[in-house]
Amino acid sequence: MKTLIIYTHPNHQSLSYAFLQEVIRGCSDHPQEQELQVLDLYAEGFDPALRFGEDKRRRDMHADPELARHREQLLWAERIVLIYPIWWGRPPAMLLGYIDRMFASGFAYRDKGGLKPEGLLKGKSVVCISSMKGPAGYPLFWLHNAHKVLMRRALFGFVGIRPVKFFEFGGMEKPQGKQAQKLQRVYRYFKSAER
């Protein structure tokens, strides 16, 4: 299994970074051979801003030479793991900017003239690992699962990626947030997940 981890948090002392370490450890301890790449968007200085003009058109994003290496990573990966906090009920702007720039027409999907496009990234799976300060039920009861709908339907379903698995952890800034147990849960998943 070829796994691309996209880590999106500016602080390497964060719980998100601890989740990153457990994913890496779990993949390394998996009995089957594992190929792994990590993309740390903040450490790399990824530019999340979309910029268009006369010299740079939106319809040409799929061939933007600045993003060639990132397109190769996405094509290479059989499984994509996203690790990020939930801020204001959604992933960080850095990750959303990566999505805006990378999942372009002609690369991630192709319009067919109907209601749904043809997803061009079929055959891949995604695991989303997110944490938040608020309670675990907050996204479901207050936001009608907007985060999961955004990721599963509006993004990955649109480009043909499924299945999409979520580890969504709430109450993570509380002393009784059971952080160690949640880190172990993520580790065990990646150590034993079927390929």
Phi and psi in degrees as a GROMACS rama.xvg file:
@    title "Ramachandran Plot"
@    xaxis  label "Phi"
@    yaxis  label "Psi"
@TYPE xy
-99.757  116.869  LYS-2
-115.492  128.28  THR-3
-108.034  119.921  LEU-4
-100.787  124.475  ILE-5
-108.93  106.975  ILE-6
-99.0224  128.482  TYR-7
-132.483  84.3449  THR-8
-158.31  135.472  HIS-9
-76.1578  -10.7166  PRO-10
-114.62  120.552  ASN-11
-83.0951  6.88758  HIS-12
-104.45  9.66811  GLN-13
-85.9539  166.411  SER-14
-63.6604  -36.3248  LEU-15
-57.7214  -40.5985  SER-16
-66.5661  -36.0859  TYR-17
-63.2826  -38.8815  ALA-18
-63.263  -40.8234  PHE-19
-56.7529  -46.1327  LEU-20
-62.9879  -37.259  GLN-21
-71.0384  -34.9712  GLU-22
-64.2594  -46.3346  VAL-23
-60.7377  -46.0144  ILE-24
-63.0871  -43.2441  ARG-25
-63.785  -43.3354  GLY-26
-63.4168  -41.129  CYS-27
-65.2404  -32.1264  SER-28
-89.9555  -0.518575  ASP-29
-69.1866  137.87  HIS-30
-65.214  -23.2286  PRO-31
-88.4604  153.373  GLN-32
-61.5654  142.245  GLU-33
-132.919  129.799  GLN-34
-104.901  134.939  GLU-35
-139.251  134.561  LEU-36
-128.514  143.606  GLN-37
-119.384  128.584  VAL-38
-113.477  110.672  LEU-39
-99.5988  100.586  ASP-40
-61.6949  -42.1057  LEU-41
-70.1949  -45.6678  TYR-42
-62.598  -34.9631  ALA-43
-74.6078  -21.0308  GLU-44
76.3186  33.3475  GLY-45
-57.2631  134.928  PHE-46
-91.3576  109.493  ASP-47
-83.5255  -4.25758  PRO-48
-80.6764  133.319  ALA-49
-81.5329  131.852  LEU-50
-132.194  125.9  ARG-51
-132.181  155.427  PHE-52
-173.806  -162.08  GLY-53
-66.4846  -31.6057  GLU-54
-88.1358  -16.6765  ASP-55
-137.366  109.383  LYS-56
-104.628  147.99  ARG-57
-59.5657  -38.7564  ARG-58
-67.9069  -10.1589  ARG-59
-101.222  5.76772  ASP-60
-57.8925  -33.8233  MET-61
-62.2997  -16.1111  HIS-62
-119.448  15.1652  ALA-63
-59.7804  116.555  ASP-64
-62.5882  -26.1818  PRO-65
-62.9127  -25.6768  GLU-66
-107.772  11.3147  LEU-67
-57.3496  -44.4544  ALA-68
-63.4094  -37.9992  ARG-69
-69.9587  -36.3907  HIS-70
-64.6855  -41.6515  ARG-71
-60.3493  -39.8973  GLU-72
-61.5124  -46.073  GLN-73
-65.406  -38.6043  LEU-74
-68.7034  -36.644  LEU-75
-65.6373  -39.2569  TRP-76
-70.1686  138.695  ALA-77
-95.5388  -28.1063  GLU-78
-133.081  135.407  ARG-79
-113.684  128.098  ILE-80
-114.617  121.972  VAL-81
-106.808  126.635  LEU-82
-121.609  121.994  ILE-83
-163.562  157.164  TYR-84
-84.6728  161.801  PRO-85
-98.3471  116.41  ILE-86
-118.959  126.473  TRP-87
55.8708  37.2822  TRP-88
78.0453  10.8565  GLY-89
-152.378  168.107  ARG-90
-63.9471  161.318  PRO-91
-60.2512  152.353  PRO-92
-57.0856  -33.0622  ALA-93
-58.1742  -46.0886  MET-94
-69.4159  -40.9985  LEU-95
-63.5336  -36.0193  LEU-96
-67.1844  -38.0243  GLY-97
-60.0394  -45.5861  TYR-98
-61.5496  -46.3921  ILE-99
-56.3847  -42.6713  ASP-100
-80.7085  -34.6273  ARG-101
-88.4571  -38.1829  MET-102
-89.416  63.3324  PHE-103
-92.406  154.956  ALA-104
-60.4918  136.882  SER-105
93.826  -17.7812  GLY-106
-115.957  -54.3218  PHE-107
-94.7667  -24.7652  ALA-108
-155.381  165.149  TYR-109
-135.157  126.154  ARG-110
-67.2743  135.725  ASP-111
-115.33  2.15307  LYS-112
90.544  -6.2694  GLY-113
-101.055  -160.097  GLY-114
-72.3207  -37.0189  LEU-115
-117.81  142.656  LYS-116
-80.9958  175.627  PRO-117
-88.0325  120.023  GLU-118
-74.2512  129.11  GLY-119
-100.82  2.07279  LEU-120
-114.228  33.2792  LEU-121
-65.1735  157.521  LYS-122
89.0429  3.03858  GLY-123
-111.25  161.826  LYS-124
-126.423  164.894  SER-125
-135.174  141.63  VAL-126
-123.784  123.494  VAL-127
-105.886  123.744  CYS-128
-117.543  112.24  ILE-129
-131.424  152.205  SER-130
-135.292  154.896  SER-131
-149.689  159.762  MET-132
-71.9867  -41.5147  LYS-133
-66.7517  169.97  GLY-134
-65.61  156.157  PRO-135
-58.2131  -34.767  ALA-136
-81.1306  -7.01835  GLY-137
-55.33  -49.5384  TYR-138
-61.9372  -35.807  PRO-139
-73.7873  -51.445  LEU-140
-82.8883  -33.1812  PHE-141
-96.9334  -30.3693  TRP-142
-114.17  6.92584  LEU-143
54.1811  39.9421  HIS-144
59.346  33.2127  ASN-145
-56.363  -38.6027  ALA-146
-61.8998  -49.0381  HIS-147
-68.037  -37.7075  LYS-148
-62.9671  -44.2685  VAL-149
-56.9854  -50.9752  LEU-150
-74.132  -47.2077  MET-151
-74.4126  -48.6162  ARG-152
-93.1035  -54.0053  ARG-153
-70.8817  -25.9079  ALA-154
-108.266  -72.7475  LEU-155
-69.305  -37.6605  PHE-156
-62.8159  -34.9559  GLY-157
-65.5582  -35.3364  PHE-158
-101.099  6.17429  VAL-159
90.7826  9.69684  GLY-160
-91.2975  123.406  ILE-161
-162.479  148.654  ARG-162
-81.7841  166.018  PRO-163
-122.965  119.814  VAL-164
-109.197  143.091  LYS-165
-119.264  136.463  PHE-166
-116.457  102.958  PHE-167
-117.921  107.891  GLU-168
-108.614  125.8  PHE-169
-106.69  168.74  GLY-170
64.6279  31.897  GLY-171
-80.9935  -7.92207  MET-172
-97.5893  2.62915  GLU-173
-87.5019  145.293  LYS-174
-59.9054  -30.1778  PRO-175
-96.063  26.9277  GLN-176
-77.3286  -1.04596  GLY-177
56.3487  41.0752  LYS-178
-58.5221  -43.174  GLN-179
-61.4676  -40.1033  ALA-180
-65.1956  -38.6789  GLN-181
-71.4782  -36.7936  LYS-182
-62.6657  -41.5381  LEU-183
-65.0042  -38.0629  GLN-184
-60.6996  -43.4073  ARG-185
-65.9412  -44.5898  VAL-186
-57.2261  -49.1518  TYR-187
-61.3588  -38.39  ARG-188
-59.4824  -49.9944  TYR-189
-75.0563  -23.4785  PHE-190
-71.8731  -31.2874  LYS-191
-121.087  -1.66598  SER-192
-60.0227  139.837  ALA-193
-66.7279  143.631  GLU-194
